[in-house]
Amino acid sequence: MKAAYDKKDVETLKEIANEILPEIMTRVRELRKSHRNQWLKMNKPFGWEVIDIRYGGLINRLETASDRMNDYVSGHIDIIEELEQERLYYAPGVENSTGLGWCSYYYRMASPNVFFHVLPIC
């Protein structure tokens, strides 16, 4: 996506937006159904709501990416701001660095709970 955007390769962006990302969304939906069936065979339903929200978030992010690329190639927007940003270097072990920020934990990226701590009542 980023490489095609940087080259202003409109045809590749159209293919990504209208063929590749929709196919990924279809596969994610199928994965979610299979995962849910397996979960309910092995676990109680409690906790699945968290996984369900994560799958929903992934689908929505893919849909937004597709929409943003289509807005760009159709001329509704002049740039895709998300793809204009400099990419940060990623490497395992960076979490111990004092340089780049790093986070591979979904709950830290997509959960309001990480910022909210309940103190025990004494």
Secondary structure, DSSP 8 states (H G I E B T S, - for coil): -HHHHHTT-HHHHHHIIIIIHHHHHHHHHHHHHHHHHHHHHHS-STTHHHHHHHHHHHHHHHHHHHHHHHHHHTTS-S--HHHHS------TTGGG-SSS-----HHHHH-GGGG-------
